[in-house]
Amino acid sequence: MNDALATSPRRYALSFTTGALLAREGALLAPVYVEQRGWEQVRDEAVEGNLLQARTYRTGVRLVRETVKRLSALTDDEVELLVVATGSERAHLMWVAACRRYEFIGEFAEEVLRERYLTLASTLGYEDFDTFVRTKALWHEELATIKESTLQKLRSNVFKMLHEAELLSEAGFIMPAVLSGRVATRLSARTPSDLRFFPTQVVTEQGAAS
């Protein structure tokens, strides 16, 4: 096998242009999964019953498909928490779902959003996103060849997610994440900790902030 091919990074999935954070949609479908324990059943029931109250069938299918994609990135325990979560907890869990489902978003969250927070940069803007894309495009051809219109849509949607997750103000100021104990416990149980997706201090096992 060609060494260059063997070491090339996986292509980014860039199909996150439907909806934004999808917190409302996630809250509607999570109870169905808890009852059915199968994402295919959730998808079928949600589409047939128009559980997301979409205006058209086609829109409903797209919303259900995208919501299920993201919810399936959560553990069963996290989906169960989503059912009883507060608004902030729901937003944080759906942000994590987007970061796990889309490596591109997860890397942006860790390498730009959180890094700027830790280095005491108070704002996050479109130029930071564009710089991130240019850097990643050196290793990801799918970014190097992306249409400008598509890039603008991806950028707009990521920032909508950040606003809805209350991690970025409308004025572009980074808002430190205030995670509940039960959300923080679940996210920090993973290796590496999924607290890395948030503008917050990650506490190590030794109790030191990193």
MODELLER restraints for C-alpha pairs under 7 A, 6 or more apart:
rsr = mdl.restraints
at = mdl.atoms
rsr.add(forms.Gaussian(group=physical.xy_distance, feature=features.Distance(at['CA:11:A'], at['CA:140:A']), mean=6.58, stdev=0.5))
rsr.add(forms.Gaussian(group=physical.xy_distance, feature=features.Distance(at['CA:11:A'], at['CA:142:A']), mean=6.94, stdev=0.5))
rsr.add(forms.Gaussian(group=physical.xy_distance, feature=features.Distance(at['CA:12:A'], at['CA:103:A']), mean=6.49, stdev=0.5))
rsr.add(forms.Gaussian(group=physical.xy_distance, feature=features.Distance(at['CA:12:A'], at['CA:104:A']), mean=6.03, stdev=0.5))
rsr.add(forms.Gaussian(group=physical.xy_distance, feature=features.Distance(at['CA:13:A'], at['CA:102:A']), mean=6.07, stdev=0.5))
rsr.add(forms.Gaussian(group=physical.xy_distance, feature=features.Distance(at['CA:17:A'], at['CA:153:A']), mean=6.76, stdev=0.5))
rsr.add(forms.Gaussian(group=physical.xy_distance, feature=features.Distance(at['CA:17:A'], at['CA:154:A']), mean=6.20, stdev=0.5))
rsr.add(forms.Gaussian(group=physical.xy_distance, feature=features.Distance(at['CA:17:A'], at['CA:157:A']), mean=6.44, stdev=0.5))
rsr.add(forms.Gaussian(group=physical.xy_distance, feature=features.Distance(at['CA:18:A'], at['CA:63:A']), mean=6.60, stdev=0.5))
rsr.add(forms.Gaussian(group=physical.xy_distance, feature=features.Distance(at['CA:18:A'], at['CA:66:A']), mean=6.84, stdev=0.5))
rsr.add(forms.Gaussian(group=physical.xy_distance, feature=features.Distance(at['CA:19:A'], at['CA:63:A']), mean=6.95, stdev=0.5))
rsr.add(forms.Gaussian(group=physical.xy_distance, feature=features.Distance(at['CA:20:A'], at['CA:157:A']), mean=5.68, stdev=0.5))
rsr.add(forms.Gaussian(group=physical.xy_distance, feature=features.Distance(at['CA:20:A'], at['CA:160:A']), mean=6.04, stdev=0.5))
rsr.add(forms.Gaussian(group=physical.xy_distance, feature=features.Distance(at['CA:20:A'], at['CA:161:A']), mean=5.32, stdev=0.5))
rsr.add(forms.Gaussian(group=physical.xy_distance, feature=features.Distance(at['CA:21:A'], at['CA:94:A']), mean=6.37, stdev=0.5))
rsr.add(forms.Gaussian(group=physical.xy_distance, feature=features.Distance(at['CA:21:A'], at['CA:95:A']), mean=6.55, stdev=0.5))
rsr.add(forms.Gaussian(group=physical.xy_distance, feature=features.Distance(at['CA:21:A'], at['CA:161:A']), mean=4.67, stdev=0.5))
rsr.add(forms.Gaussian(group=physical.xy_distance, feature=features.Distance(at['CA:21:A'], at['CA:164:A']), mean=6.53, stdev=0.5))
rsr.add(forms.Gaussian(group=physical.xy_distance, feature=features.Distance(at['CA:22:A'], at['CA:67:A']), mean=6.62, stdev=0.5))
rsr.add(forms.Gaussian(group=physical.xy_distance, feature=features.Distance(at['CA:23:A'], at['CA:90:A']), mean=6.17, stdev=0.5))
rsr.add(forms.Gaussian(group=physical.xy_distance, feature=features.Distance(at['CA:23:A'], at['CA:91:A']), mean=5.67, stdev=0.5))
rsr.add(forms.Gaussian(group=physical.xy_distance, feature=features.Distance(at['CA:23:A'], at['CA:94:A']), mean=5.91, stdev=0.5))
rsr.add(forms.Gaussian(group=physical.xy_distance, feature=features.Distance(at['CA:25:A'], at['CA:52:A']), mean=6.23, stdev=0.5))
rsr.add(forms.Gaussian(group=physical.xy_distance, feature=features.Distance(at['CA:25:A'], at['CA:67:A']), mean=6.57, stdev=0.5))
rsr.add(forms.Gaussian(group=physical.xy_distance, feature=features.Distance(at['CA:26:A'], at['CA:67:A']), mean=6.18, stdev=0.5))
rsr.add(forms.Gaussian(group=physical.xy_distance, feature=features.Distance(at['CA:26:A'], at['CA:71:A']), mean=6.79, stdev=0.5))
rsr.add(forms.Gaussian(group=physical.xy_distance, feature=features.Distance(at['CA:27:A'], at['CA:82:A']), mean=6.35, stdev=0.5))
rsr.add(forms.Gaussian(group=physical.xy_distance, feature=features.Distance(at['CA:27:A'], at['CA:83:A']), mean=6.11, stdev=0.5))
rsr.add(forms.Gaussian(group=physical.xy_distance, feature=features.Distance(at['CA:30:A'], at['CA:79:A']), mean=5.87, stdev=0.5))
rsr.add(forms.Gaussian(group=physical.xy_distance, feature=features.Distance(at['CA:30:A'], at['CA:82:A']), mean=6.61, stdev=0.5))
rsr.add(forms.Gaussian(group=physical.xy_distance, feature=features.Distance(at['CA:30:A'], at['CA:83:A']), mean=5.93, stdev=0.5))
rsr.add(forms.Gaussian(group=physical.xy_distance, feature=features.Distance(at['CA:31:A'], at['CA:83:A']), mean=5.89, stdev=0.5))
rsr.add(forms.Gaussian(group=physical.xy_distance, feature=features.Distance(at['CA:32:A'], at['CA:42:A']), mean=5.99, stdev=0.5))
rsr.add(forms.Gaussian(group=physical.xy_distance, feature=features.Distance(at['CA:33:A'], at['CA:39:A']), mean=6.55, stdev=0.5))
rsr.add(forms.Gaussian(group=physical.xy_distance, feature=features.Distance(at['CA:33:A'], at['CA:42:A']), mean=5.86, stdev=0.5))
rsr.add(forms.Gaussian(group=physical.xy_distance, feature=features.Distance(at['CA:34:A'], at['CA:80:A']), mean=6.52, stdev=0.5))
rsr.add(forms.Gaussian(group=physical.xy_distance, feature=features.Distance(at['CA:36:A'], at['CA:42:A']), mean=6.93, stdev=0.5))
rsr.add(forms.Gaussian(group=physical.xy_distance, feature=features.Distance(at['CA:39:A'], at['CA:68:A']), mean=6.78, stdev=0.5))
rsr.add(forms.Gaussian(group=physical.xy_distance, feature=features.Distance(at['CA:43:A'], at['CA:64:A']), mean=6.27, stdev=0.5))
rsr.add(forms.Gaussian(group=physical.xy_distance, feature=features.Distance(at['CA:43:A'], at['CA:65:A']), mean=6.81, stdev=0.5))
rsr.add(forms.Gaussian(group=physical.xy_distance, feature=features.Distance(at['CA:43:A'], at['CA:68:A']), mean=6.90, stdev=0.5))
rsr.add(forms.Gaussian(group=physical.xy_distance, feature=features.Distance(at['CA:46:A'], at['CA:64:A']), mean=6.70, stdev=0.5))
rsr.add(forms.Gaussian(group=physical.xy_distance, feature=features.Distance(at['CA:47:A'], at['CA:60:A']), mean=6.40, stdev=0.5))
rsr.add(forms.Gaussian(group=physical.xy_distance, feature=features.Distance(at['CA:47:A'], at['CA:61:A']), mean=5.97, stdev=0.5))
rsr.add(forms.Gaussian(group=physical.xy_distance, feature=features.Distance(at['CA:47:A'], at['CA:64:A']), mean=6.76, stdev=0.5))
rsr.add(forms.Gaussian(group=physical.xy_distance, feature=features.Distance(at['CA:50:A'], at['CA:60:A']), mean=6.62, stdev=0.5))
rsr.add(forms.Gaussian(group=physical.xy_distance, feature=features.Distance(at['CA:52:A'], at['CA:60:A']), mean=6.74, stdev=0.5))
rsr.add(forms.Gaussian(group=physical.xy_distance, feature=features.Distance(at['CA:54:A'], at['CA:60:A']), mean=4.87, stdev=0.5))
rsr.add(forms.Gaussian(group=physical.xy_distance, feature=features.Distance(at['CA:70:A'], at['CA:97:A']), mean=5.12, stdev=0.5))
rsr.add(forms.Gaussian(group=physical.xy_distance, feature=features.Distance(at['CA:70:A'], at['CA:98:A']), mean=5.79, stdev=0.5))
rsr.add(forms.Gaussian(group=physical.xy_distance, feature=features.Distance(at['CA:70:A'], at['CA:101:A']), mean=5.78, stdev=0.5))
rsr.add(forms.Gaussian(group=physical.xy_distance, feature=features.Distance(at['CA:71:A'], at['CA:97:A']), mean=6.17, stdev=0.5))
rsr.add(forms.Gaussian(group=physical.xy_distance, feature=features.Distance(at['CA:73:A'], at['CA:97:A']), mean=5.57, stdev=0.5))
rsr.add(forms.Gaussian(group=physical.xy_distance, feature=features.Distance(at['CA:73:A'], at['CA:100:A']), mean=6.14, stdev=0.5))
rsr.add(forms.Gaussian(group=physical.xy_distance, feature=features.Distance(at['CA:73:A'], at['CA:101:A']), mean=5.83, stdev=0.5))
rsr.add(forms.Gaussian(group=physical.xy_distance, feature=features.Distance(at['CA:74:A'], at['CA:97:A']), mean=5.99, stdev=0.5))
rsr.add(forms.Gaussian(group=physical.xy_distance, feature=features.Distance(at['CA:82:A'], at['CA:90:A']), mean=5.80, stdev=0.5))
rsr.add(forms.Gaussian(group=physical.xy_distance, feature=features.Distance(at['CA:89:A'], at['CA:180:A']), mean=6.88, stdev=0.5))
rsr.add(forms.Gaussian(group=physical.xy_distance, feature=features.Distance(at['CA:89:A'], at['CA:183:A']), mean=6.82, stdev=0.5))
rsr.add(forms.Gaussian(group=physical.xy_distance, feature=features.Distance(at['CA:91:A'], at['CA:165:A']), mean=4.89, stdev=0.5))
rsr.add(forms.Gaussian(group=physical.xy_distance, feature=features.Distance(at['CA:92:A'], at['CA:165:A']), mean=5.99, stdev=0.5))
rsr.add(forms.Gaussian(group=physical.xy_distance, feature=features.Distance(at['CA:95:A'], at['CA:165:A']), mean=6.60, stdev=0.5))
rsr.add(forms.Gaussian(group=physical.xy_distance, feature=features.Distance(at['CA:98:A'], at['CA:105:A']), mean=6.94, stdev=0.5))
rsr.add(forms.Gaussian(group=physical.xy_distance, feature=features.Distance(at['CA:99:A'], at['CA:105:A']), mean=5.10, stdev=0.5))
rsr.add(forms.Gaussian(group=physical.xy_distance, feature=features.Distance(at['CA:99:A'], at['CA:106:A']), mean=3.96, stdev=0.5))
rsr.add(forms.Gaussian(group=physical.xy_distance, feature=features.Distance(at['CA:100:A'], at['CA:106:A']), mean=6.26, stdev=0.5))
rsr.add(forms.Gaussian(group=physical.xy_distance, feature=features.Distance(at['CA:106:A'], at['CA:197:A']), mean=6.38, stdev=0.5))
rsr.add(forms.Gaussian(group=physical.xy_distance, feature=features.Distance(at['CA:109:A'], at['CA:197:A']), mean=4.99, stdev=0.5))
rsr.add(forms.Gaussian(group=physical.xy_distance, feature=features.Distance(at['CA:109:A'], at['CA:198:A']), mean=6.74, stdev=0.5))
rsr.add(forms.Gaussian(group=physical.xy_distance, feature=features.Distance(at['CA:110:A'], at['CA:196:A']), mean=5.55, stdev=0.5))
rsr.add(forms.Gaussian(group=physical.xy_distance, feature=features.Distance(at['CA:110:A'], at['CA:197:A']), mean=5.03, stdev=0.5))
rsr.add(forms.Gaussian(group=physical.xy_distance, feature=features.Distance(at['CA:113:A'], at['CA:199:A']), mean=6.41, stdev=0.5))
rsr.add(forms.Gaussian(group=physical.xy_distance, feature=features.Distance(at['CA:114:A'], at['CA:197:A']), mean=6.76, stdev=0.5))
rsr.add(forms.Gaussian(group=physical.xy_distance, feature=features.Distance(at['CA:114:A'], at['CA:198:A']), mean=5.80, stdev=0.5))
rsr.add(forms.Gaussian(group=physical.xy_distance, feature=features.Distance(at['CA:114:A'], at['CA:199:A']), mean=4.46, stdev=0.5))
rsr.add(forms.Gaussian(group=physical.xy_distance, feature=features.Distance(at['CA:114:A'], at['CA:200:A']), mean=6.98, stdev=0.5))
rsr.add(forms.Gaussian(group=physical.xy_distance, feature=features.Distance(at['CA:117:A'], at['CA:199:A']), mean=5.59, stdev=0.5))
rsr.add(forms.Gaussian(group=physical.xy_distance, feature=features.Distance(at['CA:122:A'], at['CA:173:A']), mean=5.68, stdev=0.5))
rsr.add(forms.Gaussian(group=physical.xy_distance, feature=features.Distance(at['CA:122:A'], at['CA:174:A']), mean=5.66, stdev=0.5))
rsr.add(forms.Gaussian(group=physical.xy_distance, feature=features.Distance(at['CA:123:A'], at['CA:172:A']), mean=5.48, stdev=0.5))
rsr.add(forms.Gaussian(group=physical.xy_distance, feature=features.Distance(at['CA:123:A'], at['CA:173:A']), mean=4.32, stdev=0.5))
rsr.add(forms.Gaussian(group=physical.xy_distance, feature=features.Distance(at['CA:123:A'], at['CA:174:A']), mean=5.32, stdev=0.5))
rsr.add(forms.Gaussian(group=physical.xy_distance, feature=features.Distance(at['CA:124:A'], at['CA:172:A']), mean=5.60, stdev=0.5))
rsr.add(forms.Gaussian(group=physical.xy_distance, feature=features.Distance(at['CA:124:A'], at['CA:173:A']), mean=6.33, stdev=0.5))
rsr.add(forms.Gaussian(group=physical.xy_distance, feature=features.Distance(at['CA:124:A'], at['CA:174:A']), mean=6.36, stdev=0.5))
rsr.add(forms.Gaussian(group=physical.xy_distance, feature=features.Distance(at['CA:125:A'], at['CA:172:A']), mean=6.20, stdev=0.5))
rsr.add(forms.Gaussian(group=physical.xy_distance, feature=features.Distance(at['CA:133:A'], at['CA:143:A']), mean=6.88, stdev=0.5))
rsr.add(forms.Gaussian(group=physical.xy_distance, feature=features.Distance(at['CA:137:A'], at['CA:143:A']), mean=4.98, stdev=0.5))
rsr.add(forms.Gaussian(group=physical.xy_distance, feature=features.Distance(at['CA:137:A'], at['CA:144:A']), mean=4.86, stdev=0.5))
rsr.add(forms.Gaussian(group=physical.xy_distance, feature=features.Distance(at['CA:162:A'], at['CA:168:A']), mean=5.47, stdev=0.5))
rsr.add(forms.Gaussian(group=physical.xy_distance, feature=features.Distance(at['CA:163:A'], at['CA:169:A']), mean=6.03, stdev=0.5))
rsr.add(forms.Gaussian(group=physical.xy_distance, feature=features.Distance(at['CA:163:A'], at['CA:170:A']), mean=6.69, stdev=0.5))
rsr.add(forms.Gaussian(group=physical.xy_distance, feature=features.Distance(at['CA:166:A'], at['CA:175:A']), mean=6.75, stdev=0.5))
rsr.add(forms.Gaussian(group=physical.xy_distance, feature=features.Distance(at['CA:167:A'], at['CA:174:A']), mean=6.01, stdev=0.5))
rsr.add(forms.Gaussian(group=physical.xy_distance, feature=features.Distance(at['CA:167:A'], at['CA:175:A']), mean=4.75, stdev=0.5))
rsr.add(forms.Gaussian(group=physical.xy_distance, feature=features.Distance(at['CA:167:A'], at['CA:176:A']), mean=6.49, stdev=0.5))
rsr.add(forms.Gaussian(group=physical.xy_distance, feature=features.Distance(at['CA:167:A'], at['CA:177:A']), mean=6.18, stdev=0.5))
rsr.add(forms.Gaussian(group=physical.xy_distance, feature=features.Distance(at['CA:168:A'], at['CA:174:A']), mean=4.63, stdev=0.5))
rsr.add(forms.Gaussian(group=physical.xy_distance, feature=features.Distance(at['CA:168:A'], at['CA:175:A']), mean=5.23, stdev=0.5))
rsr.add(forms.Gaussian(group=physical.xy_distance, feature=features.Distance(at['CA:169:A'], at['CA:175:A']), mean=6.63, stdev=0.5))
rsr.add(forms.Gaussian(group=physical.xy_distance, feature=features.Distance(at['CA:176:A'], at['CA:199:A']), mean=5.17, stdev=0.5))
rsr.add(forms.Gaussian(group=physical.xy_distance, feature=features.Distance(at['CA:176:A'], at['CA:200:A']), mean=5.80, stdev=0.5))
rsr.add(forms.Gaussian(group=physical.xy_distance, feature=features.Distance(at['CA:177:A'], at['CA:198:A']), mean=6.23, stdev=0.5))
rsr.add(forms.Gaussian(group=physical.xy_distance, feature=features.Distance(at['CA:177:A'], at['CA:199:A']), mean=5.73, stdev=0.5))
rsr.add(forms.Gaussian(group=physical.xy_distance, feature=features.Distance(at['CA:177:A'], at['CA:200:A']), mean=5.80, stdev=0.5))
rsr.add(forms.Gaussian(group=physical.xy_distance, feature=features.Distance(at['CA:187:A'], at['CA:193:A']), mean=6.00, stdev=0.5))
rsr.add(forms.Gaussian(group=physical.xy_distance, feature=features.Distance(at['CA:187:A'], at['CA:194:A']), mean=4.98, stdev=0.5))
rsr.add(forms.Gaussian(group=physical.xy_distance, feature=features.Distance(at['CA:187:A'], at['CA:195:A']), mean=5.96, stdev=0.5))
rsr.add(forms.Gaussian(group=physical.xy_distance, feature=features.Distance(at['CA:188:A'], at['CA:194:A']), mean=5.96, stdev=0.5))
rsr.add(forms.Gaussian(group=physical.xy_distance, feature=features.Distance(at['CA:188:A'], at['CA:195:A']), mean=6.09, stdev=0.5))
rsr.add(forms.Gaussian(group=physical.xy_distance, feature=features.Distance(at['CA:195:A'], at['CA:202:A']), mean=6.20, stdev=0.5))
rsr.add(forms.Gaussian(group=physical.xy_distance, feature=features.Distance(at['CA:196:A'], at['CA:202:A']), mean=6.83, stdev=0.5))
rsr.add(forms.Gaussian(group=physical.xy_distance, feature=features.Distance(at['CA:201:A'], at['CA:209:A']), mean=5.88, stdev=0.5))
rsr.add(forms.Gaussian(group=physical.xy_distance, feature=features.Distance(at['CA:201:A'], at['CA:210:A']), mean=6.24, stdev=0.5))
rsr.add(forms.Gaussian(group=physical.xy_distance, feature=features.Distance(at['CA:202:A'], at['CA:209:A']), mean=5.67, stdev=0.5))
rsr.add(forms.Gaussian(group=physical.xy_distance, feature=features.Distance(at['CA:202:A'], at['CA:210:A']), mean=5.59, stdev=0.5))
rsr.add(forms.Gaussian(group=physical.xy_distance, feature=features.Distance(at['CA:203:A'], at['CA:209:A']), mean=4.53, stdev=0.5))
rsr.add(forms.Gaussian(group=physical.xy_distance, feature=features.Distance(at['CA:203:A'], at['CA:210:A']), mean=6.29, stdev=0.5))
